[in-house]
Amino acid sequence: MSWTLLGSWLSALVQIGTTMVLARLLTPADFGLMAMALTLSVIVTQFRQLGLSQAVVQRADLTWSQVNALFWVNAVAGLVLAALVAVGGVPLASFYDEPALVPICIALGAGFVVSGLSVQHGALLNRAMQFRRISMRDVLAGLLGSVAAIVAALLGMGVWSLVVQNVSALLFSTVLNWWAVPWRPSRPRQLAEALPLLRFGAHVSIANLFHTVSREADNVVIGRFLDAGVLGLYTRAYSLLMLPLRRIKTPIQSVMVPTLASLQEEPERYRRAYRAAISGLCHAGMPLVVVLAVGAREIVDVVLGDQWLAAAGIFQLLAVAGFVQLVSTTTGWIYTSTGRGRPYAGWAVLSGAVTVAGFLVGVRWGVDGVAASYAVSQVVLLVPGFVLACRHTSVALRDPFVAMTRPAVIALLVLGVSVTVRSVLPQDLGSAVVLLVVGASALVVWGSCMALWRGARRELAVLVRTVRSGRGAKQKLGAPAS
C-alpha cells in the first residue's frame, strides 16, 4: 500500500498546487460554469465503465476472451456516451440559461471516446494489484493535465482551461494505461462469454449512477436556484475538503476491494480484514477532518485566496458529511467484493432519494442550507446503510461501529485541543502561521494517543498486516485463463 499512498499524496500535492494557481487566474463563475457542465458529464461517466472494472476485479475465474469482449463493450460505450454528452449540452444550457455550456459539453464528450479504450487496461492493473504502476499513471496524468490547464489559463482561456485539464488528463491516463499493460485487444468475438460480468456490472453501474446523482444534485440545485458564482464557491469548498480525504480513502479502497474479494471463501478473515480497514481509515481520516474544519477559514485563504473566504462556512458544514462518509462509503466495498450487485443498486436508489430530497429542502436557506442538509442526510443514512450491507455476509452490524470507536475518541481529543489552540492565538497572525500551529498541536495529540494507546496501535498494525497478506492473493497480468 506504500506505493498507493505515495502516489495518492503526490497527486494531492499536484492538485493543491494547480488549485492555488487556477483559483487566482480564474473566477468563481468560471468554476461554477464548469461545475454545471460536469453535472451531466459526471453522471454519464458512471456508464463509461459499465461496472465492468469492478467485475474484472471481483471475478475469480476470468478469461482473456472475456477481457477482450469487455474491451469492445467499453469502447462502444465510450462512443455512445460521447454523443450523449455532446447532444445533452443543448438542454443543459437551456436548464441553466447558460449558452456557453453547449461547446463545453461537446469538448467534454471527446474525453469519453479516449477513456473508453483504457477501462480494461486499468481494471487489469487493479486486479493484479500493480499499485506502483497505478500510482505512476495517476500522478503523471494529473501533472500533465494540470500543466496544460495552467498554460491555457495564462493564455486567457478562462473556463476552457478547466476543460483542457479534464480532457487532457483522460488522454494521458489512457496512453499510460496502454503503456503499462502488455495485453492488446483482438477482434470482437465470443461476446456471450461476457454476459455474467455484464449483469453484475449493470447493477454496479446503477448503484454508481444513483450515488453520483445524489452527489451531483447539490450542484444542480444550487446552479438552478442560485447562481454560478455561488456554485463556484460551493464546489471549491467541497473539492478542497475531499482532496486530502480521498488521498487517504482511495489508496485503502484500491487495496481492500481486491483483497476482500480474494477472501470471499474465508468468512472470518474477510470480517477481520474489513474491520481492520475501517479502523485504519478512521485513525487517519477522522482527526484530519477535525483539523480541516477548525482551520477552514485559514485553509481557504491560503489555498484559494481571500476572494474565496465566503466558502469557509460551507467548508465546515461539509466537513460533518465528510466525517461520516469516511465509514459509510465502505459499504460499497462489501457489495462489490462479494458480488452483490442487486442489493447495492437498491440501496443506492434509496439513499440517493433521501439525499436529493434534503437538497431540495435545504436550498430554501441558500447554499449553507444545501451544505447542512447534506451533512444531516449522511448522518441519518449511516446505520440503515450498514444494516443492509451486512446482511448475508460474515460482517456483523456492530463491526464497523466497534472499529471506529477508538478513532472517534482520538478525534474528539484532537478537536478539543485544536479549538483551544485556535481560540488563544492572536487575531493578527497570518493564516499560514495559524494553520501551522493548529496542525502541529493536533499532530502532537494524535501521535501521543497512538503511542500510548496499545489498542489503537494494534488496529493500525492489523491493517498493515491485512494489506500485506492480501498481496499474496494478487495475480499477474497473465492470470486470466486462455
N, C-alpha and C positions, 0 to 999 in steps of 0.2 A: 504493500500500500504506500510505501515511501515515495515511489515514482508518481503515483496518482496524486498524493498530497503536494509534492513539489510542483508538478505541472499545474495543479489547480491554483496554487498560490501565485505562481508566476503569471498565469492567466489573469488572476485578480489584479496583480500589480499593473499589467498592461491595460486592463480595463479602467482602473482608477486613474492612471496617467492620461489615458485617452479622454476620459470624462472630464478631468480637470482642464484639459486643453479645449475640448469642444464646448464645454459649458461657458467658456469665456469668449469663444468665437461665434457661437450661435445664441439664439434667444429661446426663452421658454416656449414661445409659439412654434418655433421650428421643431422642438422635441414633441410638442403636442400634436403637430400635424403628422409627424412620423408615427406617433402612437395611434392616431386614428387609422392610418394605413395598415399598421400592424394588427389591428383588431381583426381584420379579415385574413391577413397573411398568417398570423399565428394560429388561428383556428384551423385554417386549411392545412397547415403544417402537420396537424395530428393525423392526416391521412397520407402524408408523404411516406412514412414507413409502414403504414397499414398494420402496425403491431407486429410486423414480421421480424424486426430486430430482436424483440423480446422472445419471439417464438424460436428463433435460431439459438438463443442463449439457453432457453429452458428445455429444448428438445434433446433427449438423451441419445436417440438413435438417428441423428441427422445424416443425410446422404448428400453427396456432391450434386446429384441430379436435382434434389430439392433446392439446394442453394442456387443452382443455375436457373431453375424455374422462378424462384422468388426474385432473382435479379431482374428478370424481364417484367415481372409484375410491378416491381417498384419503378422501373424505367418508364413503363407506360403510365403509371400513376403520376409520375413527375410531369409528363406532358399534359395530362388532363388537368392536373391541379394548376399548372402554369396558366392554362387557358381560363380556368375559373377565376383565378386572382385577377388576371388582366381584364376580363369582362366584368367582374364584380366591382371594379373601380368606379363604374358609372353609377350604379345605385348607391354605393358607399358615399360618393361625392354628393349625391342628392340628399342622403340622410343627414350628413354633417353640414351641408351647404358649403362645401369646400371644393371647388372645381379642380384645384391643384392635385387632388388625390388621384385623378384619372391617370395621368402619366406616371405617377409614383407607383401605382399598383401594377401597371404594365411592366415597369422595370423590376419590381419585386418578383413578379411571376417568372421572370427569366431564371431566377435562382432555383426554382423547383426543378427545372429541366436538368440542371447540372447536379443538384444534390440527390436526385432520384437514382443517379448512376453509382452512388457510393454507399447506399444503405447496407447492402450485404457485405461489402468490404469492412465497414465499421462494425457490423454485427459479428463477423468472424474474428476480428481483433478482440472484441469484448468476450466472446465465447472462449477464446484461447487465453484470456486474462493477460493480454500483451499490454500491460499498463504503461510500460516505458514508451512504446510506440504511440499509444493513445495520447499520452501526456505531451510528447513532442509534437504530434499533429495539432492538438488543441492550442498549444502555446504559439506555434509558428503561424498557424492560420489566423489566430486572433491578432497577432502582432502585425502581420502583413495587411490585414483588413483595417486595422487602426491607422497604420501609416497612410494607407490610401485615403481614409476618411479625413485625416488631418490635412493632407495635401489639398484635398478638394475644398475643405473649409477655408484654408488660406487663400485659395483662388476665388473665394467669394461665392461658392456654390450653395450656401445656405443649407436647407433641409436635404438637398441632394447629396451632401457629403455623408449623411446618415444612410441614405440608400446605397451609396457606394460601399460603405462599411459592411452593410448587410450582405449584399450580393457577392462582393469580392471575398469575404470570409468563407462563404459557402463554396466558391470556386477553388480557393486554396485548400480547403479541407478535403474536397473531392480528389484533387490531384495528389495530396499527401496520402489519402487512404489507398489509392491505387498503387502508389509507390511502396507502401508498407506491406501490402498483401500480395503475394505472388499469384494467387488464383486469378484466372481470366475467364469470363463467360464464353460459352459456346452458343450455337444457335438454339432458339427455343424448342424444347421437346419435353415430353413426359410431364406436362403441366399438371396432370391429375395427381401426381405424387405430392404436390404442394397443398392439396385441399385440406388435410388435417391442420396444417400450420396456418392456413388462411382462416379457418374457422376460429382458432384461438386468437389469431391476430385481429380478426374483426371485433371480437369482444374487447380486446385491449384498446383498439382504436376508439371504440365507443366510449370506453372509460376515460381515455385521454382527452377525447373531444369534450366531454361534459366537464371534466376538471378544468380544461382550458377555457371553455365558455364561461364558467363561473369566475375564473381569474381575470378574464378579459372584460367581463360585464361591467366592472367598475369603471374601466376606461371608456366603454361605450356610454354608460350613464352620464359620466362627467362631461364627455365630449358633446353629448346630445343636449343636456340640460344646462350646462355651464358654458365654458369656452375653452379654446385651445391653450391659452396661457395657463389657466388653472390646471388643465390636464397635464401640461408640461411639468408643473410643479409636483403634481401627484406621481407621475411616472418616474421622475428623477428621484423622488424620496423613496419610492418602492425599490427601484433598481439599486440605489445606494445602500439600502438596508440589506437586500438579498444578496448583494455581491459577496460579502465575506461569509454569509451563512451558507451559500451554495458551495463556497470553496471548502467548507467542512463536510457538508452533507453529500455532495456529488461524489467525491472520492470513495467515501464509505459505501454509498449505494452501488457504485460501479463494481466494487469488490464483493459486496454481500449478496447481491442478487444471484450471480452465478454460483457463489459459494453455497447459498441456501438451496439452490436448485440441485446441486450435487449431493445434498444431504436429505433429499426427499424420502429416501428409504431408511433413514436413521432418525426417527422422531425425536429422541432425547437430545441428540447432538444438534439437530435443527433448532430445537427450543432454546438450548443454551447459547447457540450462535446468535440467534435473534435477540435475546436478552442482552448479550454482550455488546452487540452493535448499538442498541438503543442507549445503553449506559455510556459507552464511549462517545457517542454522538452528543448526548446531553452534557457530559462533563466538559466537552469543548465548546458546545454551542450556547448553552443557557447563560453562563457568565458573560459570554461575548454579547449576547442580545441586551443584557442588563447595562453593560458599559456603553453600548451604542445608543440606547435610549437616554441614559443620563447625559451623555455628551452630544446629543442630537444637534443642538444649535452650533456648536463648535465644529462638528464634522461637516455640516452643510457649508459653513463659512470657509473652511479650509479647502474642501474638495470642489465645491461648486462656485463659491464666491458670495459676497454679501447681497447680490441681487436676487439670490435664491433663498434668503433666510425665511421667507414665508412657508417654506417646505418643512421647517423643523418640527412644527406641531404635528403635521401629517406623519412625519417620520416616527415620532414617538407612539402615535396610535397604532401604526402598522407594526411596530415592534412587538406589541402584545400578540398579534396574529403570528408573527414570526416565531415567537417563543413556543406557542402551541404547535405550530406546523413542524417544528423540529422532530416531534414524535408522531404526530398524526399522519404525516405523509408516508411513514414507514409501513402503513397498512398495505400500500401498493407492492412492497417487497413480498409480502405474504401471498397476495393474489397471484403475482406473476411467477414467483418461484415455484408455486405448486400447480400452476396451470389452471387456476380457477378464474377463467375469463368472464364467464357469465355473471357471477355474483359481483365481480369487480365493476362490471358495467352498470349493474343495478344500483350499487352504492354511489357511483359517480353521478348518476341521474338524480338520485335523491339529494345528495349533498350539494350538487350544483343548483338545484331548485331553491334550496334553503338560502344559499349564499346570494344568489341573484335577487331573491325577494328582499333580503336585507339591504342590498344596494339601493333598490327602488324606494325603500322606506327612508334610508339614511340620507339620500340626496336632498331631502326637504331641508336639511340643516347644512347644506353646502358640502364642500369637499371634505371637511372634517367629519361630517355625518357619515359619508361613504366610508372613510377610513375606520371610524368607530364601529360601524355595522359589520365590517369585515372581521374585526377583532372579536366581536360578540359571537358571530356565526361560527368562527373556528372553535371557540370555547364550547359552544352548545353541541357541536358535532363530534367532539373528541371521543366521548365514551361510546355513543352509538356506532361510531366508525370501527372501534376495536371489537365491539360485540359481534358485528357481522363478519369482520375479517378473521377472527379467531375461531369461528365455528368450523367444525370438521377438520381441525388442524391440531397439531401437537402443542401449539402455543395456547396457554391459559390466559383468560381475560386479565388476571392480576399481573401477569408477567411484565407488560410494558410499564405499568404504573409502579411496580416494585423497582423496576430498572431505573426509573427516573427520580426515585426518592432522594438518594444522596446528591445527585447533581442539582436538584431543586433547592436543597438545603444550602449547598455551597453558593448557588446563585443568589439566594436571599442575603447571605452574608456579604457577598460582593456588592449587592445593591445598597445595603446599609452603609458600607464604607465609602462607596463611590458618591452617594448622595451627600454624605457628611463632608467629604473632602471637597466636593464641588461647591458646597454652600459656604465654606470658610475661605475659599480663595478670593483674593482681591478682584474687584469688578473690572479693573483696568488691565488685567493680564490678557495677553493675546490669546486667540483661540487655539493656536498650535501648542502653546505652553499649558493651557488648561487641559487639553486632550492628553498631553504627555504625563502630567501629574496624576490625573484621574486614572488613566490607563495603567500607570506604574503601580498605584495603590491597589487597584483591582488585581493586577498580576501577582502582587505580594500576597494578598489574601488567598487567591486561588492556589498559588504554589504552596502556601503554608498548609492549606486544607489537604491538598493531595499528598503532601509529605507526612502529615501527622495522622491522617485517616486511613488506616490499613485497608478497610473495605473499598474505599474509593480507588486506591492504588490497584487493588486486586481487579476491579472492574475494567480498568484500562488494560491491565496485563492480559486479562482473558480475551479482550477484543483483539489484541495483537496476536495472541496465540491462535485464535479462531481464523484470522485472516491468513496467517502463515500455513495453517493446516489445510485451509481451503485451496491453497495453491497446489497442493498435492493432487487435487482433482482436476486441475486445468488441462486443457487439451491443446495439442499443437494445431497449427493451421491445417494440417492434413488429417485431422481427426475424423471428419465425416466419412462415412463409408463410400465405396465406389458405387 
